[in-house]
Amino acid sequence: MKTYNTPFIVIEKNPVLIDELDKSGILFVEGNATEDKILIQAGIYKPKNLITALPSGSF
């Protein structure tokens, strides 16, 4: 998404990944993406696209 200059935000709860996002200058919200308040904070009502990722073995 950065390649195409498309704005995006990441929802993440892993502290190690949060540190990497912060160092990379990627906009993020810290928390669990299954919680309504986190989704609202991330702007769930105004996306043009939505991409989700699950850890392996979670389905």
N, CA, C and O atoms as CSV, one atom per row, in Angstrom:
chain,resi,resn,atom,element,x,y,z
A,1,MET,N,N,0.830,-1.179,0.000
A,1,MET,CA,C,0.000,0.000,0.000
A,1,MET,C,C,0.884,1.256,0.000
A,1,MET,O,O,0.528,2.277,-0.589
A,2,LYS,N,N,2.030,1.163,0.663
A,2,LYS,CA,C,2.948,2.295,0.641
A,2,LYS,C,C,3.445,2.547,-0.779
A,2,LYS,O,O,3.626,3.694,-1.187
A,3,THR,N,N,3.664,1.473,-1.522
A,3,THR,CA,C,4.156,1.591,-2.893
A,3,THR,C,C,3.196,2.402,-3.756
A,3,THR,O,O,3.630,3.179,-4.608
A,4,TYR,N,N,1.903,2.226,-3.541
A,4,TYR,CA,C,0.883,2.910,-4.330
A,4,TYR,C,C,0.389,4.193,-3.673
A,4,TYR,O,O,-0.590,4.793,-4.117
A,5,ASN,N,N,1.083,4.608,-2.605
A,5,ASN,CA,C,0.738,5.846,-1.903
A,5,ASN,C,C,-0.722,5.849,-1.434
A,5,ASN,O,O,-1.405,6.872,-1.485
A,6,THR,N,N,-1.174,4.691,-0.981
A,6,THR,CA,C,-2.534,4.535,-0.466
A,6,THR,C,C,-2.496,4.615,1.052
A,6,THR,O,O,-1.779,3.840,1.685
A,7,PRO,N,N,-3.249,5.529,1.652
A,7,PRO,CA,C,-3.230,5.631,3.111
A,7,PRO,C,C,-3.788,4.360,3.759
A,7,PRO,O,O,-4.741,3.753,3.270
A,8,PHE,N,N,-3.163,3.983,4.870
A,8,PHE,CA,C,-3.623,2.798,5.598
A,8,PHE,C,C,-3.242,2.922,7.066
A,8,PHE,O,O,-2.407,3.741,7.450
A,9,ILE,N,N,-3.881,2.085,7.870
A,9,ILE,CA,C,-3.588,2.017,9.293
A,9,ILE,C,C,-3.559,0.542,9.685
A,9,ILE,O,O,-4.326,-0.263,9.156
A,10,VAL,N,N,-2.683,0.198,10.602
A,10,VAL,CA,C,-2.532,-1.175,11.070
A,10,VAL,C,C,-3.054,-1.266,12.497
A,10,VAL,O,O,-2.790,-0.392,13.322
A,11,ILE,N,N,-3.793,-2.328,12.778
A,11,ILE,CA,C,-4.200,-2.622,14.157
A,11,ILE,C,C,-3.332,-3.782,14.613
A,11,ILE,O,O,-3.323,-4.843,13.988
A,12,GLU,N,N,-2.610,-3.581,15.690
A,12,GLU,CA,C,-1.664,-4.601,16.155
A,12,GLU,C,C,-1.637,-4.649,17.681
A,12,GLU,O,O,-1.766,-3.619,18.343
A,13,LYS,N,N,-1.468,-5.851,18.233
A,13,LYS,CA,C,-1.375,-5.990,19.679
A,13,LYS,C,C,-0.033,-6.544,20.136
A,13,LYS,O,O,0.257,-6.546,21.332
A,14,ASN,N,N,0.784,-7.010,19.209
A,14,ASN,CA,C,2.088,-7.564,19.534
A,14,ASN,C,C,3.090,-6.433,19.779
A,14,ASN,O,O,3.370,-5.656,18.866
A,15,PRO,N,N,3.633,-6.330,20.994
A,15,PRO,CA,C,4.542,-5.224,21.319
A,15,PRO,C,C,5.786,-5.144,20.428
A,15,PRO,O,O,6.258,-4.048,20.128
A,16,VAL,N,N,6.311,-6.277,20.009
A,16,VAL,CA,C,7.485,-6.284,19.131
A,16,VAL,C,C,7.142,-5.679,17.778
A,16,VAL,O,O,7.898,-4.867,17.245
A,17,LEU,N,N,6.000,-6.077,17.223
A,17,LEU,CA,C,5.573,-5.539,15.934
A,17,LEU,C,C,5.186,-4.066,16.045
A,17,LEU,O,O,5.414,-3.291,15.117
A,18,ILE,N,N,4.608,-3.685,17.169
A,18,ILE,CA,C,4.258,-2.280,17.393
A,18,ILE,C,C,5.514,-1.419,17.360
A,18,ILE,O,O,5.513,-0.330,16.788
A,19,ASP,N,N,6.582,-1.911,17.975
A,19,ASP,CA,C,7.849,-1.184,17.963
A,19,ASP,C,C,8.368,-1.025,16.533
A,19,ASP,O,O,8.860,0.040,16.162
A,20,GLU,N,N,8.258,-2.085,15.737
A,20,GLU,CA,C,8.698,-2.028,14.339
A,20,GLU,C,C,7.847,-1.047,13.535
A,20,GLU,O,O,8.377,-0.285,12.726
A,21,LEU,N,N,6.542,-1.060,13.750
A,21,LEU,CA,C,5.657,-0.130,13.056
A,21,LEU,C,C,6.015,1.309,13.403
A,21,LEU,O,O,6.084,2.175,12.531
A,22,ASP,N,N,6.239,1.546,14.676
A,22,ASP,CA,C,6.585,2.885,15.145
A,22,ASP,C,C,7.896,3.360,14.518
A,22,ASP,O,O,7.986,4.494,14.047
A,23,LYS,N,N,8.892,2.508,14.512
A,23,LYS,CA,C,10.193,2.859,13.923
A,23,LYS,C,C,10.090,3.095,12.419
A,23,LYS,O,O,10.849,3.887,11.860
A,24,SER,N,N,9.151,2.409,11.763
A,24,SER,CA,C,8.975,2.544,10.319
A,24,SER,C,C,8.106,3.734,9.939
A,24,SER,O,O,7.985,4.071,8.762
A,25,GLY,N,N,7.500,4.370,10.941
A,25,GLY,CA,C,6.628,5.501,10.665
A,25,GLY,C,C,5.272,5.106,10.112
A,25,GLY,O,O,4.587,5.915,9.486
A,26,ILE,N,N,4.885,3.857,10.346
A,26,ILE,CA,C,3.584,3.367,9.872
A,26,ILE,C,C,2.524,3.690,10.916
A,26,ILE,O,O,2.702,3.424,12.105
A,27,LEU,N,N,1.429,4.263,10.460
A,27,LEU,CA,C,0.329,4.621,11.348
A,27,LEU,C,C,-0.321,3.351,11.889
A,27,LEU,O,O,-0.640,2.438,11.128
A,28,PHE,N,N,-0.514,3.298,13.209
A,28,PHE,CA,C,-1.096,2.099,13.806
A,28,PHE,C,C,-1.941,2.460,15.018
A,28,PHE,O,O,-1.818,3.540,15.595
A,29,VAL,N,N,-2.802,1.517,15.381
A,29,VAL,CA,C,-3.569,1.570,16.624
A,29,VAL,C,C,-3.184,0.316,17.386
A,29,VAL,O,O,-3.216,-0.788,16.842
A,30,GLU,N,N,-2.825,0.491,18.636
A,30,GLU,CA,C,-2.459,-0.654,19.468
A,30,GLU,C,C,-3.712,-1.247,20.082
A,30,GLU,O,O,-4.476,-0.551,20.751
A,31,GLY,N,N,-3.921,-2.540,19.852
A,31,GLY,CA,C,-5.074,-3.201,20.443
A,31,GLY,C,C,-5.485,-4.431,19.674
A,31,GLY,O,O,-4.798,-4.874,18.753
A,32,ASN,N,N,-6.622,-4.976,20.068
A,32,ASN,CA,C,-7.171,-6.185,19.480
A,32,ASN,C,C,-8.234,-5.812,18.451
A,32,ASN,O,O,-9.213,-5.139,18.776
A,33,ALA,N,N,-8.039,-6.247,17.222
A,33,ALA,CA,C,-8.947,-5.887,16.127
A,33,ALA,C,C,-10.321,-6.543,16.238
A,33,ALA,O,O,-11.177,-6.312,15.384
A,34,THR,N,N,-10.549,-7.350,17.260
A,34,THR,CA,C,-11.876,-7.915,17.464
A,34,THR,C,C,-12.718,-7.040,18.393
A,34,THR,O,O,-13.888,-7.335,18.635
A,35,GLU,N,N,-12.122,-5.963,18.913
A,35,GLU,CA,C,-12.837,-5.070,19.828
A,35,GLU,C,C,-13.377,-3.857,19.075
A,35,GLU,O,O,-12.642,-3.185,18.351
A,36,ASP,N,N,-14.661,-3.588,19.253
A,36,ASP,CA,C,-15.313,-2.480,18.562
A,36,ASP,C,C,-14.607,-1.148,18.786
A,36,ASP,O,O,-14.432,-0.376,17.844
A,37,LYS,N,N,-14.198,-0.868,20.029
A,37,LYS,CA,C,-13.592,0.427,20.320
A,37,LYS,C,C,-12.282,0.615,19.553
A,37,LYS,O,O,-11.950,1.736,19.168
A,38,ILE,N,N,-11.544,-0.457,19.328
A,38,ILE,CA,C,-10.292,-0.387,18.570
A,38,ILE,C,C,-10.600,-0.156,17.096
A,38,ILE,O,O,-9.943,0.656,16.444
A,39,LEU,N,N,-11.586,-0.857,16.572
A,39,LEU,CA,C,-11.978,-0.670,15.168
A,39,LEU,C,C,-12.459,0.757,14.922
A,39,LEU,O,O,-12.135,1.361,13.899
A,40,ILE,N,N,-13.225,1.285,15.855
A,40,ILE,CA,C,-13.719,2.665,15.719
A,40,ILE,C,C,-12.551,3.640,15.782
A,40,ILE,O,O,-12.500,4.593,15.004
A,41,GLN,N,N,-11.615,3.415,16.694
A,41,GLN,CA,C,-10.433,4.271,16.799
A,41,GLN,C,C,-9.625,4.257,15.498
A,41,GLN,O,O,-9.040,5.270,15.115
A,42,ALA,N,N,-9.598,3.104,14.821
A,42,ALA,CA,C,-8.851,2.978,13.569
A,42,ALA,C,C,-9.622,3.537,12.377
A,42,ALA,O,O,-9.067,3.634,11.282
A,43,GLY,N,N,-10.888,3.906,12.565
A,43,GLY,CA,C,-11.673,4.505,11.493
A,43,GLY,C,C,-12.390,3.494,10.621
A,43,GLY,O,O,-12.474,3.671,9.406
A,44,ILE,N,N,-12.905,2.441,11.223
A,44,ILE,CA,C,-13.554,1.355,10.483
A,44,ILE,C,C,-14.727,1.824,9.622
A,44,ILE,O,O,-15.086,1.153,8.654
A,45,TYR,N,N,-15.319,2.951,9.958
A,45,TYR,CA,C,-16.492,3.415,9.209
A,45,TYR,C,C,-16.143,4.139,7.916
A,45,TYR,O,O,-17.045,4.484,7.153
A,46,LYS,N,N,-14.858,4.380,7.644
A,46,LYS,CA,C,-14.519,5.121,6.445
A,46,LYS,C,C,-13.445,4.488,5.549
A,46,LYS,O,O,-12.754,5.215,4.835
A,47,PRO,N,N,-13.283,3.169,5.564
A,47,PRO,CA,C,-12.253,2.596,4.703
A,47,PRO,C,C,-12.712,2.449,3.252
A,47,PRO,O,O,-13.903,2.293,2.980
A,48,LYS,N,N,-11.763,2.499,2.337
A,48,LYS,CA,C,-12.036,2.169,0.942
A,48,LYS,C,C,-11.768,0.683,0.725
A,48,LYS,O,O,-12.378,0.049,-0.136
A,49,ASN,N,N,-10.851,0.139,1.515
A,49,ASN,CA,C,-10.476,-1.270,1.441
A,49,ASN,C,C,-10.265,-1.785,2.858
A,49,ASN,O,O,-10.025,-1.012,3.786
A,50,LEU,N,N,-10.358,-3.088,3.009
A,50,LEU,CA,C,-10.091,-3.705,4.301
A,50,LEU,C,C,-9.319,-5.000,4.048
A,50,LEU,O,O,-9.771,-5.868,3.301
A,51,ILE,N,N,-8.162,-5.116,4.673
A,51,ILE,CA,C,-7.339,-6.309,4.557
A,51,ILE,C,C,-7.183,-6.897,5.947
A,51,ILE,O,O,-6.862,-6.179,6.895
A,52,THR,N,N,-7.405,-8.192,6.077
A,52,THR,CA,C,-7.224,-8.845,7.367
A,52,THR,C,C,-6.162,-9.927,7.232
A,52,THR,O,O,-5.988,-10.514,6.164
A,53,ALA,N,N,-5.470,-10.178,8.305
A,53,ALA,CA,C,-4.465,-11.242,8.330
A,53,ALA,C,C,-4.605,-12.011,9.633
A,53,ALA,O,O,-4.759,-11.425,10.704
A,54,LEU,N,N,-4.551,-13.321,9.524
A,54,LEU,CA,C,-4.666,-14.183,10.695
A,54,LEU,C,C,-3.405,-15.014,10.829
A,54,LEU,O,O,-2.783,-15.360,9.825
A,55,PRO,N,N,-3.019,-15.340,12.055
A,55,PRO,CA,C,-1.856,-16.201,12.220
A,55,PRO,C,C,-2.142,-17.590,11.663
A,55,PRO,O,O,-3.294,-18.025,11.634
A,56,SER,N,N,-1.113,-18.278,11.229
A,56,SER,CA,C,-1.302,-19.631,10.674
A,56,SER,C,C,-1.942,-20.540,11.727
A,56,SER,O,O,-1.634,-20.450,12.915
A,57,GLY,N,N,-2.823,-21.402,11.274
A,57,GLY,CA,C,-3.502,-22.325,12.174
A,57,GLY,C,C,-4.673,-21.737,12.922
A,57,GLY,O,O,-5.231,-22.400,13.796
A,58,SER,N,N,-5.071,-20.502,12.607
A,58,SER,CA,C,-6.164,-19.859,13.357
A,58,SER,C,C,-7.530,-20.056,12.723
A,58,SER,O,O,-8.523,-19.525,13.221
A,59,PHE,N,N,-7.598,-20.802,11.647
A,59,PHE,CA,C,-8.911,-21.007,11.009
A,59,PHE,C,C,-9.294,-22.461,10.994
A,59,PHE,O,O,-10.364,-22.812,10.497
